[in-house]
Amino acid sequence: QVRLVESGGGLVQAGESLRLSCAASGLMFSTYAMNWYRQAPGKERELVAGITSTTNYADSVKGRFTISRDNAKNTVSLQMNNLKPEDTAVYYCNAAKKGIMLQYTYWGQGTQVTVSS
C-alpha cells in the first residue's frame, strides 16, 4: 500500500520556523513529483511547493520556504522560515506522476500548522 505520512506541524509565533517532513512508502519514490499543498479554513487547497529535479514555489512563500527531497530515504521536507499568521493551514504531502495512459496521485493525512501573531 502507498503511504505518505507527514510530521513536524505545530504552533509557533510569527517570525519563527518549522520543518515539515513526509515519509513515503509503497511507491517508486524517485519517479514521482513531490509536492506540499495547504488548505486553510474556508479556502481552497493550494500548491505551496513542488520538486522533481527542480523546484517551484507559490509567490506567497517564495524566499521563505524551501522544499527538498532525499530519494535514498524516500522523504520530502518543507523548511518554513519567517512564518506568518496567513501560513496557518493543514499542510498535505502529495506524490504525483503521469503514466502512458494513467495519472497517479497520492495524499498524506495532513499536519496542522498554526502561526499566532
C-alpha positions as CSV (number, residue, x, y, z in Angstrom):
1,Q,0.0,0.0,0.0
2,V,1.2,3.5,-0.8
3,R,1.6,5.6,2.3
4,L,2.6,9.3,2.8
5,V,3.0,10.3,6.4
6,E,3.6,13.9,7.4
7,S,5.1,15.2,10.6
8,G,6.5,18.4,12.1
9,G,3.5,20.6,12.4
10,G,2.7,22.6,15.4
11,L,2.0,26.0,17.0
12,V,4.5,28.8,16.6
13,Q,4.6,32.6,16.8
14,A,5.0,34.8,13.8
15,G,8.6,35.0,12.6
16,E,9.5,31.6,13.9
17,S,10.3,28.5,11.8
18,L,9.1,24.9,11.4
19,R,10.3,22.0,9.3
20,L,7.7,19.5,7.9
21,S,8.7,16.1,6.8
22,C,6.9,13.4,4.7
23,A,7.9,9.8,4.7
24,A,6.8,7.8,1.6
25,S,6.5,4.0,1.2
26,G,5.0,1.6,-1.3
27,L,5.9,3.6,-4.4
28,M,8.9,4.2,-6.7
29,F,9.7,7.4,-5.0
30,S,12.2,8.8,-7.4
31,T,9.8,8.6,-10.3
32,Y,7.2,10.9,-8.6
33,A,7.0,14.6,-8.4
34,M,6.6,15.5,-4.7
35,N,4.5,18.5,-3.6
36,W,3.3,20.3,-0.5
37,Y,-0.2,21.7,-0.5
38,R,-2.1,23.5,2.2
39,Q,-5.7,24.3,3.0
40,A,-6.9,27.0,5.4
41,P,-10.5,27.1,6.7
42,G,-12.8,28.4,4.1
43,K,-10.1,28.4,1.4
44,E,-9.3,26.1,-1.5
45,R,-6.4,23.7,-1.3
46,E,-3.3,25.4,-2.9
47,L,0.0,24.2,-4.1
48,V,2.8,25.6,-1.9
49,A,5.9,24.0,-3.3
50,G,6.9,21.2,-5.7
51,I,10.1,19.3,-6.6
52,T,11.2,16.9,-9.3
53,S,14.8,17.7,-10.3
54,T,13.9,21.3,-10.0
55,T,11.7,23.3,-7.5
56,N,8.8,25.7,-7.7
57,Y,7.0,27.8,-5.1
58,A,3.9,29.8,-4.7
59,D,4.6,33.5,-4.8
60,S,3.3,33.9,-1.2
61,V,6.1,31.6,0.2
62,K,9.0,32.2,-2.2
63,G,12.1,33.3,-0.3
64,R,10.7,31.9,3.0
65,F,10.1,28.2,2.3
66,T,12.5,25.6,0.9
67,I,11.4,22.2,-0.4
68,S,13.9,19.3,-0.6
69,R,13.9,15.6,-1.2
70,D,16.1,12.6,-0.3
71,N,15.5,9.8,-2.8
72,A,17.6,7.4,-0.8
73,K,15.4,7.9,2.2
74,N,12.1,8.3,0.4
75,T,11.4,11.6,2.1
76,V,10.5,15.2,1.2
77,S,10.7,18.1,3.5
78,L,9.5,21.7,3.7
79,Q,11.6,24.2,5.7
80,M,9.4,27.1,6.6
81,N,11.1,30.3,7.9
82,N,9.7,33.6,8.9
83,L,6.2,32.2,9.3
84,K,3.2,34.5,9.1
85,P,-0.3,34.1,10.5
86,E,-1.6,33.7,6.9
87,D,0.5,30.5,6.7
88,T,-1.9,28.8,9.1
89,A,-3.4,25.8,7.4
90,V,-3.3,22.0,7.2
91,Y,-0.3,21.0,5.1
92,Y,-0.5,17.9,2.9
93,C,2.2,15.9,1.3
94,N,1.4,14.8,-2.3
95,A,3.0,12.4,-4.8
96,A,2.1,12.6,-8.5
97,K,3.1,11.3,-11.9
98,K,1.8,10.7,-15.3
99,G,2.0,7.2,-16.9
100,I,1.3,6.4,-20.6
101,M,-2.5,6.0,-20.1
102,L,-2.9,6.8,-16.4
103,Q,-2.2,9.5,-13.8
104,Y,-1.2,8.6,-10.3
105,T,-1.7,10.8,-7.2
106,Y,-1.4,10.0,-3.5
107,W,-2.0,12.1,-0.4
108,G,-0.9,12.1,3.2
109,Q,-3.2,12.7,6.1
110,G,-2.1,16.3,6.7
111,T,-0.4,18.1,9.6
112,Q,-1.7,21.3,11.2
113,V,0.5,24.4,11.2
114,T,-0.8,27.3,13.3
115,V,1.0,30.7,13.4
116,S,0.0,33.2,16.1
117,S,0.6,36.9,16.0
